[in-house]
Amino acid sequence: MTKKSTHVVPDPNGGWSVKKEGASRASKRFDKKQDAIIYARNISKNQGAEFVIHRPDGTIHSKDSYESDPNRAGDHDNH
């Protein structure tokens, strides 16, 4: 079963938010994108979920997967 992905998205009030896929509210907000990325990456690693970073315009910049899938061993983006 696939776990919900964790997204770093631009916050409408400025800064960056970390949101779970399908959530209406952010789990946490940050002033700096890099701080949001560090927080979200740790969540994704701990939960074995996909990690998605968005650009300021909302489009996807990069993805990384921490899901355990033997067919994808070593197939990670290093962003």
Biopython code that builds the backbone (N, CA, C, O; Angstrom):
import numpy as np
from Bio.PDB.StructureBuilder import StructureBuilder

atoms = [
    (1, "MET", "N", (0.842, -1.183, 0.000)),
    (1, "MET", "CA", (0.000, 0.000, 0.000)),
    (1, "MET", "C", (0.886, 1.245, 0.000)),
    (1, "MET", "O", (1.826, 1.350, 0.788)),
    (2, "THR", "N", (0.579, 2.174, -0.880)),
    (2, "THR", "CA", (1.339, 3.405, -0.975)),
    (2, "THR", "C", (0.916, 4.375, 0.118)),
    (2, "THR", "O", (-0.275, 4.595, 0.340)),
    (3, "LYS", "N", (1.885, 4.944, 0.787)),
    (3, "LYS", "CA", (1.577, 5.952, 1.800)),
    (3, "LYS", "C", (1.446, 7.301, 1.124)),
    (3, "LYS", "O", (1.990, 7.516, 0.041)),
    (4, "LYS", "N", (0.726, 8.207, 1.761)),
    (4, "LYS", "CA", (0.537, 9.536, 1.190)),
    (4, "LYS", "C", (1.855, 10.286, 1.121)),
    (4, "LYS", "O", (2.683, 10.201, 2.029)),
    (5, "SER", "N", (2.036, 11.013, 0.042)),
    (5, "SER", "CA", (3.273, 11.759, -0.147)),
    (5, "SER", "C", (3.276, 13.035, 0.685)),
    (5, "SER", "O", (2.231, 13.540, 1.095)),
    (6, "THR", "N", (4.480, 13.537, 0.919)),
    (6, "THR", "CA", (4.688, 14.774, 1.658)),
    (6, "THR", "C", (5.174, 15.827, 0.666)),
    (6, "THR", "O", (6.114, 15.585, -0.091)),
    (7, "HIS", "N", (4.526, 17.005, 0.672)),
    (7, "HIS", "CA", (4.824, 18.056, -0.299)),
    (7, "HIS", "C", (5.327, 19.320, 0.388)),
    (7, "HIS", "O", (4.827, 19.714, 1.441)),
    (8, "VAL", "N", (6.331, 19.950, -0.231)),
    (8, "VAL", "CA", (6.770, 21.294, 0.157)),
    (8, "VAL", "C", (6.172, 22.229, -0.889)),
    (8, "VAL", "O", (6.524, 22.174, -2.067)),
    (9, "VAL", "N", (5.257, 23.090, -0.432)),
    (9, "VAL", "CA", (4.509, 23.957, -1.345)),
    (9, "VAL", "C", (4.612, 25.414, -0.917)),
    (9, "VAL", "O", (4.809, 25.704, 0.263)),
    (10, "PRO", "N", (4.477, 26.347, -1.885)),
    (10, "PRO", "CA", (4.474, 27.758, -1.499)),
    (10, "PRO", "C", (3.243, 28.066, -0.653)),
    (10, "PRO", "O", (2.139, 27.623, -0.969)),
    (11, "ASP", "N", (3.437, 28.818, 0.409)),
    (11, "ASP", "CA", (2.324, 29.199, 1.285)),
    (11, "ASP", "C", (1.686, 30.473, 0.751)),
    (11, "ASP", "O", (2.404, 31.411, 0.407)),
    (12, "PRO", "N", (0.360, 30.536, 0.670)),
    (12, "PRO", "CA", (-0.297, 31.740, 0.139)),
    (12, "PRO", "C", (-0.005, 33.010, 0.946)),
    (12, "PRO", "O", (-0.139, 34.120, 0.430)),
    (13, "ASN", "N", (0.390, 32.845, 2.202)),
    (13, "ASN", "CA", (0.702, 33.991, 3.054)),
    (13, "ASN", "C", (2.198, 34.284, 3.108)),
    (13, "ASN", "O", (2.655, 35.073, 3.935)),
    (14, "GLY", "N", (2.952, 33.646, 2.227)),
    (14, "GLY", "CA", (4.406, 33.817, 2.214)),
    (14, "GLY", "C", (5.090, 32.640, 2.861)),
    (14, "GLY", "O", (4.510, 31.974, 3.718)),
    (15, "GLY", "N", (6.301, 32.379, 2.467)),
    (15, "GLY", "CA", (7.040, 31.254, 3.014)),
    (15, "GLY", "C", (6.641, 29.956, 2.337)),
    (15, "GLY", "O", (6.139, 29.947, 1.213)),
    (16, "TRP", "N", (6.878, 28.853, 3.049)),
    (16, "TRP", "CA", (6.664, 27.506, 2.498)),
    (16, "TRP", "C", (5.947, 26.636, 3.511)),
    (16, "TRP", "O", (6.174, 26.750, 4.716)),
    (17, "SER", "N", (5.080, 25.768, 3.014)),
    (17, "SER", "CA", (4.336, 24.861, 3.879)),
    (17, "SER", "C", (4.648, 23.421, 3.541)),
    (17, "SER", "O", (4.987, 23.089, 2.405)),
    (18, "VAL", "N", (4.528, 22.568, 4.549)),
    (18, "VAL", "CA", (4.657, 21.125, 4.370)),
    (18, "VAL", "C", (3.257, 20.550, 4.514)),
    (18, "VAL", "O", (2.591, 20.744, 5.531)),
    (19, "LYS", "N", (2.819, 19.836, 3.475)),
    (19, "LYS", "CA", (1.471, 19.262, 3.471)),
    (19, "LYS", "C", (1.515, 17.800, 3.066)),
    (19, "LYS", "O", (2.311, 17.397, 2.218)),
    (20, "LYS", "N", (0.650, 17.018, 3.684)),
    (20, "LYS", "CA", (0.443, 15.639, 3.268)),
    (20, "LYS", "C", (-0.500, 15.644, 2.079)),
    (20, "LYS", "O", (-1.396, 16.484, 1.992)),
    (21, "GLU", "N", (-0.298, 14.714, 1.171)),
    (21, "GLU", "CA", (-1.173, 14.577, 0.012)),
    (21, "GLU", "C", (-2.628, 14.480, 0.466)),
    (21, "GLU", "O", (-2.963, 13.671, 1.332)),
    (22, "GLY", "N", (-3.481, 15.304, -0.119)),
    (22, "GLY", "CA", (-4.908, 15.292, 0.181)),
    (22, "GLY", "C", (-5.321, 16.120, 1.386)),
    (22, "GLY", "O", (-6.515, 16.288, 1.633)),
    (23, "ALA", "N", (-4.362, 16.642, 2.142)),
    (23, "ALA", "CA", (-4.686, 17.439, 3.331)),
    (23, "ALA", "C", (-5.128, 18.840, 2.924)),
    (23, "ALA", "O", (-4.602, 19.411, 1.968)),
    (24, "SER", "N", (-6.086, 19.385, 3.646)),
    (24, "SER", "CA", (-6.539, 20.741, 3.353)),
    (24, "SER", "C", (-5.672, 21.786, 4.058)),
    (24, "SER", "O", (-5.615, 22.942, 3.637)),
    (25, "ARG", "N", (-4.998, 21.370, 5.134)),
    (25, "ARG", "CA", (-4.154, 22.300, 5.878)),
    (25, "ARG", "C", (-2.717, 21.793, 5.946)),
    (25, "ARG", "O", (-2.454, 20.592, 5.890)),
    (26, "ALA", "N", (-1.815, 22.730, 6.065)),
    (26, "ALA", "CA", (-0.393, 22.389, 6.185)),
    (26, "ALA", "C", (-0.106, 21.824, 7.566)),
    (26, "ALA", "O", (-0.742, 22.212, 8.546)),
    (27, "SER", "N", (0.851, 20.909, 7.645)),
    (27, "SER", "CA", (1.250, 20.389, 8.945)),
    (27, "SER", "C", (2.207, 21.355, 9.639)),
    (27, "SER", "O", (2.269, 21.413, 10.867)),
    (28, "LYS", "N", (2.961, 22.119, 8.823)),
    (28, "LYS", "CA", (3.875, 23.102, 9.387)),
    (28, "LYS", "C", (4.247, 24.119, 8.319)),
    (28, "LYS", "O", (4.289, 23.795, 7.132)),
    (29, "ARG", "N", (4.522, 25.370, 8.750)),
    (29, "ARG", "CA", (4.897, 26.449, 7.832)),
    (29, "ARG", "C", (6.290, 26.958, 8.182)),
    (29, "ARG", "O", (6.669, 27.012, 9.352)),
    (30, "PHE", "N", (7.044, 27.328, 7.153)),
    (30, "PHE", "CA", (8.416, 27.812, 7.330)),
    (30, "PHE", "C", (8.626, 29.084, 6.525)),
    (30, "PHE", "O", (7.999, 29.279, 5.484)),
    (31, "ASP", "N", (9.507, 29.946, 7.008)),
    (31, "ASP", "CA", (9.876, 31.141, 6.242)),
    (31, "ASP", "C", (10.799, 30.778, 5.085)),
    (31, "ASP", "O", (10.710, 31.361, 4.004)),
    (32, "LYS", "N", (11.692, 29.805, 5.320)),
    (32, "LYS", "CA", (12.680, 29.427, 4.314)),
    (32, "LYS", "C", (12.337, 28.076, 3.695)),
    (32, "LYS", "O", (11.972, 27.133, 4.399)),
    (33, "LYS", "N", (12.457, 27.994, 2.377)),
    (33, "LYS", "CA", (12.171, 26.757, 1.660)),
    (33, "LYS", "C", (13.075, 25.626, 2.145)),
    (33, "LYS", "O", (12.610, 24.502, 2.331)),
    (34, "GLN", "N", (14.354, 25.908, 2.352)),
    (34, "GLN", "CA", (15.290, 24.867, 2.772)),
    (34, "GLN", "C", (14.890, 24.248, 4.106)),
    (34, "GLN", "O", (15.057, 23.043, 4.296)),
    (35, "ASP", "N", (14.365, 25.049, 5.036)),
    (35, "ASP", "CA", (13.917, 24.514, 6.320)),
    (35, "ASP", "C", (12.723, 23.573, 6.120)),
    (35, "ASP", "O", (12.632, 22.533, 6.772)),
    (36, "ALA", "N", (11.816, 23.941, 5.221)),
    (36, "ALA", "CA", (10.655, 23.098, 4.922)),
    (36, "ALA", "C", (11.097, 21.788, 4.275)),
    (36, "ALA", "O", (10.539, 20.730, 4.566)),
    (37, "ILE", "N", (12.096, 21.858, 3.398)),
    (37, "ILE", "CA", (12.611, 20.667, 2.716)),
    (37, "ILE", "C", (13.217, 19.692, 3.723)),
    (37, "ILE", "O", (12.954, 18.491, 3.657)),
    (38, "ILE", "N", (14.018, 20.193, 4.644)),
    (38, "ILE", "CA", (14.641, 19.335, 5.651)),
    (38, "ILE", "C", (13.572, 18.639, 6.495)),
    (38, "ILE", "O", (13.645, 17.433, 6.729)),
    (39, "TYR", "N", (12.589, 19.400, 6.944)),
    (39, "TYR", "CA", (11.505, 18.856, 7.771)),
    (39, "TYR", "C", (10.720, 17.792, 7.001)),
    (39, "TYR", "O", (10.486, 16.698, 7.514)),
    (40, "ALA", "N", (10.317, 18.115, 5.773)),
    (40, "ALA", "CA", (9.498, 17.200, 4.975)),
    (40, "ALA", "C", (10.272, 15.949, 4.571)),
    (40, "ALA", "O", (9.707, 14.855, 4.544)),
    (41, "ARG", "N", (11.546, 16.095, 4.261)),
    (41, "ARG", "CA", (12.360, 14.930, 3.891)),
    (41, "ARG", "C", (12.437, 13.942, 5.062)),
    (41, "ARG", "O", (12.339, 12.732, 4.863)),
    (42, "ASN", "N", (12.609, 14.457, 6.268)),
    (42, "ASN", "CA", (12.664, 13.591, 7.448)),
    (42, "ASN", "C", (11.346, 12.851, 7.656)),
    (42, "ASN", "O", (11.348, 11.661, 7.974)),
    (43, "ILE", "N", (10.229, 13.541, 7.481)),
    (43, "ILE", "CA", (8.918, 12.901, 7.597)),
    (43, "ILE", "C", (8.797, 11.788, 6.559)),
    (43, "ILE", "O", (8.380, 10.676, 6.883)),
    (44, "SER", "N", (9.158, 12.083, 5.325)),
    (44, "SER", "CA", (9.052, 11.098, 4.249)),
    (44, "SER", "C", (9.918, 9.875, 4.516)),
    (44, "SER", "O", (9.484, 8.744, 4.296)),
    (45, "LYS", "N", (11.133, 10.097, 4.986)),
    (45, "LYS", "CA", (12.021, 8.976, 5.305)),
    (45, "LYS", "C", (11.427, 8.115, 6.416)),
    (45, "LYS", "O", (11.406, 6.888, 6.316)),
    (46, "ASN", "N", (10.944, 8.766, 7.478)),
    (46, "ASN", "CA", (10.390, 8.041, 8.617)),
    (46, "ASN", "C", (9.135, 7.255, 8.258)),
    (46, "ASN", "O", (8.886, 6.190, 8.823)),
    (47, "GLN", "N", (8.343, 7.773, 7.324)),
    (47, "GLN", "CA", (7.082, 7.129, 6.972)),
    (47, "GLN", "C", (7.179, 6.292, 5.701)),
    (47, "GLN", "O", (6.198, 5.671, 5.292)),
    (48, "GLY", "N", (8.348, 6.271, 5.076)),
    (48, "GLY", "CA", (8.513, 5.504, 3.847)),
    (48, "GLY", "C", (7.603, 6.003, 2.746)),
    (48, "GLY", "O", (6.965, 5.212, 2.051)),
    (49, "ALA", "N", (7.541, 7.315, 2.587)),
    (49, "ALA", "CA", (6.616, 7.936, 1.638)),
    (49, "ALA", "C", (7.364, 8.690, 0.548)),
    (49, "ALA", "O", (8.579, 8.872, 0.624)),
    (50, "GLU", "N", (6.628, 9.123, -0.462)),
    (50, "GLU", "CA", (7.202, 9.941, -1.516)),
    (50, "GLU", "C", (7.343, 11.377, -1.013)),
    (50, "GLU", "O", (6.539, 11.845, -0.207)),
    (51, "PHE", "N", (8.367, 12.062, -1.497)),
    (51, "PHE", "CA", (8.685, 13.428, -1.091)),
    (51, "PHE", "C", (8.696, 14.296, -2.349)),
    (51, "PHE", "O", (9.404, 13.994, -3.310)),
    (52, "VAL", "N", (7.903, 15.383, -2.340)),
    (52, "VAL", "CA", (7.736, 16.219, -3.528)),
    (52, "VAL", "C", (8.028, 17.676, -3.173)),
    (52, "VAL", "O", (7.471, 18.215, -2.217)),
    (53, "ILE", "N", (8.907, 18.306, -3.956)),
    (53, "ILE", "CA", (9.221, 19.728, -3.774)),
    (53, "ILE", "C", (8.617, 20.493, -4.942)),
    (53, "ILE", "O", (8.798, 20.125, -6.102)),
    (54, "HIS", "N", (7.890, 21.570, -4.617)),
    (54, "HIS", "CA", (7.255, 22.402, -5.630)),
    (54, "HIS", "C", (8.027, 23.708, -5.827)),
    (54, "HIS", "O", (8.754, 24.155, -4.939)),
    (55, "ARG", "N", (7.857, 24.300, -6.989)),
    (55, "ARG", "CA", (8.424, 25.625, -7.294)),
    (55, "ARG", "C", (7.484, 26.692, -6.738)),
    (55, "ARG", "O", (6.369, 26.380, -6.318)),
    (56, "PRO", "N", (7.932, 27.961, -6.735)),
    (56, "PRO", "CA", (7.070, 29.047, -6.267)),
    (56, "PRO", "C", (5.740, 29.148, -7.035)),
    (56, "PRO", "O", (4.744, 29.617, -6.484)),
    (57, "ASP", "N", (5.720, 28.712, -8.299)),
    (57, "ASP", "CA", (4.475, 28.773, -9.072)),
    (57, "ASP", "C", (3.584, 27.551, -8.834)),
    (57, "ASP", "O", (2.509, 27.443, -9.424)),
    (58, "GLY", "N", (4.029, 26.631, -7.970)),
    (58, "GLY", "CA", (3.228, 25.463, -7.620)),
    (58, "GLY", "C", (3.530, 24.217, -8.437)),
    (58, "GLY", "O", (3.092, 23.127, -8.069)),
    (59, "THR", "N", (4.270, 24.348, -9.540)),
    (59, "THR", "CA", (4.614, 23.173, -10.336)),
    (59, "THR", "C", (5.660, 22.333, -9.596)),
    (59, "THR", "O", (6.362, 22.830, -8.716)),
    (60, "ILE", "N", (5.749, 21.077, -9.962)),
    (60, "ILE", "CA", (6.677, 20.176, -9.289)),
    (60, "ILE", "C", (8.107, 20.421, -9.765)),
    (60, "ILE", "O", (8.388, 20.443, -10.963)),
    (61, "HIS", "N", (8.992, 20.602, -8.806)),
    (61, "HIS", "CA", (10.419, 20.786, -9.078)),
    (61, "HIS", "C", (11.139, 19.439, -9.071)),
    (61, "HIS", "O", (11.894, 19.129, -9.993)),
    (62, "SER", "N", (10.904, 18.636, -8.022)),
    (62, "SER", "CA", (11.558, 17.329, -7.935)),
    (62, "SER", "C", (10.771, 16.401, -7.032)),
    (62, "SER", "O", (9.950, 16.833, -6.223)),
    (63, "LYS", "N", (11.045, 15.102, -7.194)),
    (63, "LYS", "CA", (10.423, 14.063, -6.378)),
    (63, "LYS", "C", (11.497, 13.108, -5.902)),
    (63, "LYS", "O", (12.523, 12.928, -6.559)),
    (64, "ASP", "N", (11.255, 12.506, -4.767)),
    (64, "ASP", "CA", (12.121, 11.466, -4.252)),
    (64, "ASP", "C", (11.223, 10.468, -3.543)),
    (64, "ASP", "O", (10.225, 10.854, -2.935)),
    (65, "SER", "N", (11.562, 9.204, -3.614)),
    (65, "SER", "CA", (10.738, 8.190, -2.980)),
    (65, "SER", "C", (11.511, 7.480, -1.897)),
    (65, "SER", "O", (12.639, 7.037, -2.113)),
    (66, "TYR", "N", (10.908, 7.374, -0.737)),
    (66, "TYR", "CA", (11.476, 6.626, 0.371)),
    (66, "TYR", "C", (10.645, 5.386, 0.654)),
    (66, "TYR", "O", (10.785, 4.766, 1.708)),
    (67, "GLU", "N", (9.770, 5.020, -0.296)),
    (67, "GLU", "CA", (8.971, 3.808, -0.170)),
    (67, "GLU", "C", (9.883, 2.608, -0.360)),
    (67, "GLU", "O", (10.805, 2.646, -1.174)),
    (68, "SER", "N", (9.631, 1.556, 0.381)),
    (68, "SER", "CA", (10.450, 0.359, 0.208)),
    (68, "SER", "C", (9.870, -0.456, -0.939)),
    (68, "SER", "O", (8.804, -1.060, -0.819)),
    (69, "ASP", "N", (10.591, -0.460, -2.045)),
    (69, "ASP", "CA", (10.208, -1.196, -3.236)),
    (69, "ASP", "C", (11.475, -1.840, -3.776)),
    (69, "ASP", "O", (12.346, -1.139, -4.292)),
    (70, "PRO", "N", (11.597, -3.163, -3.669)),
    (70, "PRO", "CA", (12.834, -3.821, -4.090)),
    (70, "PRO", "C", (13.167, -3.591, -5.562)),
    (70, "PRO", "O", (14.330, -3.704, -5.949)),
    (71, "ASN", "N", (12.184, -3.275, -6.380)),
    (71, "ASN", "CA", (12.424, -3.023, -7.796)),
    (71, "ASN", "C", (13.031, -1.649, -8.048)),
    (71, "ASN", "O", (13.546, -1.389, -9.136)),
    (72, "ARG", "N", (12.976, -0.765, -7.051)),
    (72, "ARG", "CA", (13.486, 0.592, -7.209)),
    (72, "ARG", "C", (14.715, 0.839, -6.357)),
    (72, "ARG", "O", (15.085, 1.994, -6.145)),
    (73, "ALA", "N", (15.343, -0.176, -5.876)),
    (73, "ALA", "CA", (16.515, -0.011, -4.999)),
    (73, "ALA", "C", (17.548, 0.882, -5.669)),
    (73, "ALA", "O", (17.982, 0.614, -6.789)),
    (74, "GLY", "N", (17.934, 1.934, -4.980)),
    (74, "GLY", "CA", (18.929, 2.858, -5.492)),
    (74, "GLY", "C", (18.404, 3.838, -6.523)),
    (74, "GLY", "O", (19.175, 4.621, -7.079)),
    (75, "ASP", "N", (17.104, 3.810, -6.790)),
    (75, "ASP", "CA", (16.514, 4.703, -7.791)),
    (75, "ASP", "C", (15.922, 5.923, -7.117)),
    (75, "ASP", "O", (14.701, 6.069, -7.056)),
    (76, "HIS", "N", (16.779, 6.806, -6.606)),
    (76, "HIS", "CA", (16.333, 8.005, -5.893)),
    (76, "HIS", "C", (16.926, 9.239, -6.536)),
    (76, "HIS", "O", (18.072, 9.225, -6.984)),
    (77, "ASP", "N", (16.136, 10.320, -6.584)),
    (77, "ASP", "CA", (16.673, 11.618, -6.970)),
    (77, "ASP", "C", (17.427, 12.153, -5.765)),
    (77, "ASP", "O", (16.965, 12.003, -4.634)),
    (78, "ASN", "N", (18.547, 12.758, -5.978)),
    (78, "ASN", "CA", (19.313, 13.328, -4.878)),
    (78, "ASN", "C", (19.272, 14.838, -4.965)),
    (78, "ASN", "O", (20.203, 15.468, -5.468)),
    (79, "HIS", "N", (18.189, 15.417, -4.472)),
    (79, "HIS", "CA", (18.014, 16.876, -4.497)),
    (79, "HIS", "C", (18.050, 17.410, -3.109)),
    (79, "HIS", "O", (17.922, 18.618, -2.909)),
]
sb = StructureBuilder()
sb.init_structure("model")
sb.init_model(0)
sb.init_chain("A")
sb.init_seg("    ")
for serial, (resi, resn, name, xyz) in enumerate(atoms, 1):
    if name == "N":
        sb.init_residue(resn, " ", resi, " ")
    sb.init_atom(name, np.array(xyz, "f"), 0.0, 1.0, " ", f" {name:<3s}", serial, name[0])
structure = sb.get_structure()
